[in-house]
Amino acid sequence: MAFFLQKSSLANHLRSSYRKTEGFLAEPSRAFHVELGDREKALLAEDPSLRRFKSYKKSVWRLKRIGDVLTIVVVAGCCYEIYVRAVMREEARNQAKAAGGSE
C-alpha cells in the first residue's frame, strides 16, 4: 500500500513540475531588440582617459598564450617520458627473455 502512495506522490510531483516548466516555455526567453539610449551609447563609447590601460589586455593575452604553450610543452614532455620508459621496459624484457632462453 505504501508503494502505491509513494508512486502516486511521485507522479503528482512530476505533473506539478511539468506544469511549472510548461508556463516557463510559453514565455520567450529573449526580449525584443530595443535601440540603445543616449546614456547607454555614452557608456559604451571609447573613453580617451582609459586608452593607456588597453595594453593591459594585450599583456594578459600574451601571458595566457605563453601559459598555453608551456602547458602543451609539459604535456608533450610527459608523454615522451612515458613512451621512452615503455620502450626501455620492453627492450629489457626482450633482453631478459633472450638471456633466459640461451641458458
Secondary structure, 3 states (H helix, E strand, C coil): CHHHHHHHHHHHHHHHHHHHHHHHHHCCCCCCCCCCCHHHHHHHCCCHHHHHHHHHHHHHHHHHHHHHHHHHHHHHHHHHHHHHHHHHHHHHHHHHHHHHHHC
